Each structure stands twice: as C-alpha cells, then as structure tokens.
C-alpha cells in the first residue's frame, strides 16, 4: 500500500490527510521496532499485518526456535495419509521475505522488561538479543506431562506421543497406527486433556480419524477415549453421532476420566495407562497410547511475570481489547497463551493478531484512537473437522468486546456446528485451510 | 483558513465514528483468502461491488438457515456489514 492509500484507508478526507501525513512522516524518521516471538498462526499473522498496515513506520523481527512452522491445522490428516508433514510446513525465512519482515531463528528464553529486549539461543548455541519498542508474544502452549511420560525422549520414537504440536510426533503416531495388528484385535487408548487446551474439537476429530483408519485398514478393533472433561466439548451433536453410530463398534467414550500414570518403554511395544474418575481407578493395556497432556502457557511467560500465579492463573492476562499485558505496557500476548474465553486455535489466533496489530498501530500513533462502541474488537473462529477420510463437520463462533465486563463475549446467534456431516464440508475444509495458510504465511 | 479547520474537524469526526472496514474485512480473509482472493472452492470476494457484498451479508444474516456464512454474518451489526462491504468493494479482482 502506498502512502496515499494508507491515509485514504483511515477514512479521512483530503484536508485531514495532509495533517495526518505530517504526523506519519515524523514517525518515519525512526521506525518502531516490533519483536514477535513465535512463528505460528498468531505470530506469523501479526508480523505480516503489522508490516502491511504500518508500512515503513514499522520494523518487525520474528523469532522462533524452528526454521519451519508445521501447521497443527490438518495435521490429523497425516495420520490417514491424506496430507504429509511437508504439505503443512512453512519455511519462516521465506514467509518473512514474502511479508516484508525479518526472521531470526532462536529459542527465546528471557525477556528483559526494563531494558526492553529479548534474549534467544540460536541453533549454533550462541546467544543473541533483540531490542524492542513493543513486544508481541505468540508462543503457543506447554504441556504438563503425567507420570511416566518423558518429554526428553526424541519425538520420532517416543513410546507415548502426544502429537499435539505437529511434527516428528505426528509421524511417530502415524507409524504406530500403521503397525497395529490387522485382525481386529488392536487396542488403542487416547486421552483428552482438561479444558482449556489447544483446539477444542481436535481430540474428538483425532478419535474419529483413528477409528476410521482402524475400520478401513485394521478390521476394526477398540479405541478407548478417556476425556478429562464431563462430555464432548465441541460439536457435541456431530461427534456424538460419530462416536455412537458411525464408530459404535470401535469407540468407547469415557468422560470424566483423568490420567493418573502411563508406562511404555519402546515405540512399538505394549503400553499401559491408569485413569481415575475421582472415585474409581481403571487400568488398560494397549498397542498404542496417545496422551494429549494438560496444557499451560509456556515457562517464558511465567518467568517474565506475565501470569497471575498467585491467583492460580495458567495463561497470560491481557486487556482483551488490545492484547496488551495486564503486567507490562510494552508487551502483548496473542493466541493460545493468552487468558480469555476465546478458543485456543490457529484460525482465531490469526483473527486476534489482526485486532492486536490494529491496536498497536493506534498506540504508536500511526492510526487514530479507537472509537467505542463503533470500533469494538470483533474476532471469529471457524474450524472444519474431518469425521472420515471423505466427510467433515464444522464449528464456528464470533466474539465481541464488552467494555462493561472487559471480556471478549461469544455471540450466541453466531455460534454453531454443521447441521450434517458431509462431503461438501470436507472439500470446504481443504479450501478453508489453504486460504488460511495463505493469509498467515 | 477558519473554514478549512472546521471542515477538517467535521470530516475526521465523521470518518472515525464508522466501524473500521479494513480491519473487519480482514476477518473474512481466513476463509476467503488474503485480500478476498480465494485459491479454492470458497468464493473470492475481490471484484464484487460494495452493494453486492452488503446484500449477501444481509441475506445470510436473516435467512432461516445455519450454514457457516449464516452464523458468521450474525456476528456483525448493520454498520459493520456496510463497512466490510465498502472496503471489500475497493479490492481489485
């Protein structure tokens, strides 16, 4: 966008434009330095949109520990050979070049709030720091592993994969699925974490795809789904139908069961799990154990004092109209790691990123102040879930900022799941994901 | 000179009291593609006029169905739908 259309897009007439230009030109002298931590759906989106809307007034540096982001969205389709991990990998250097920001690979392990810089460890183990005027954190989730699940084991071969961050563990889970006995005797156990966790429909979708794979290629078998929650949390009608009709001979769904401990020593050998419903414990042995652990914000955010630990919070508190931290005015947190009733998922992380980018440009004086309630932040969530290898459902929601409660509130009339599970939804799912990928990366 | 200052005041006040069409419209791009240009089965929005987009949004919002666009359209106020339509109406095909 050129300067003329930038100003025009503010919706201000010609006379106002010259006044605004003077202001913007003053800022151009020294661009604002924005650092973004995390190259997933939230981080890559805000890096792109800050540059798109801020132009030369903004320099953006995105830091991530990996060279390529692997999309969790559609990654369950790797399990049944509909997608490959390569299809879902986005090289962050290329993304940065395309969207006019700088990418640096490194694991950010410290935020110097007083000095306004972040420290990171590069792949060659050297430490580097990057100074910021404003810092946006979009670091995703961390896991709370149950007894017996060792996060230090290599993802490609660990006996009990979570595969809840797409990558080597996804390939591992796929390999273990393929190795199941084909005579209908396979026993698979998967566990669903206590909410809130990344991608509310995701575990139910995965259960469906594992059951579909077993039905089609393994002569069936048994898939026990232990859910720490009291019932199906997302798309209860469609997943309920899938569990009780489509996969009734395969899936046993057990709500209100939390993991106590797990054991398993090698990738393709028998595993065991003990769960409890609070009164009784139950143990199972199985060929394949997929534990999706409980989730909290990454340690970086706890260490930086961005989470109200005293009051038991496990996610970063933010002003939900801007995503500015409640604890530091120069830090913003978007995506899965922030604390709100918006779901933790890639599509809405992109939506939050746009609201945050707009808010940041206003804070920096590059856009006029927001006028309420006309410009109340609005976000949307949409997610298509495969139910079989050819059909899918969807879930969608919208959220609007309520100044009285200082919350993003779900809009009841905009919330719902697909009326039927069908093939059209499956095709739309692939189109949705491709457009979302194009908008983020 | 005084006239110009008054004009600026009125123009800018009028302008910023509208919903932010550029931001709101960007929330369509997750499904409809960046700048409204879709790469697959979902319709592109770029190239449609503001009136077409607004009419479609109103139809989606009020028709008695619950497909994904019916639900999505119910997120927005009438002023927001106009702002979205006005912005998308400027996007090149």
Interface residues (C-beta under 8 A of the other chain):
Chain A: X9 X10 X11 X12 X13 X15 X16 X19 X49 X53 X347 X350 X351 X354 X355 X358 X368 X369 X370 X371 X374 X375 X378 X379 X380 X382 X394 X396 X397 X398 X400 X411 X413 X414 X415 X416 X418 X419 X427 X428 X430 X431 X432 X434 X435 X436 X438 X439
Chain B: X4 X7 X8 X11 X12 X15 X16 X17 X18 X19 X20 X21 X22 X23 X24 X26 X27 X29 X30 X31 X32 X33 X34 X38 X39 X40 X41 X42 X66 X67 X68 X71 X72 X74 X75 X76 X79 X80
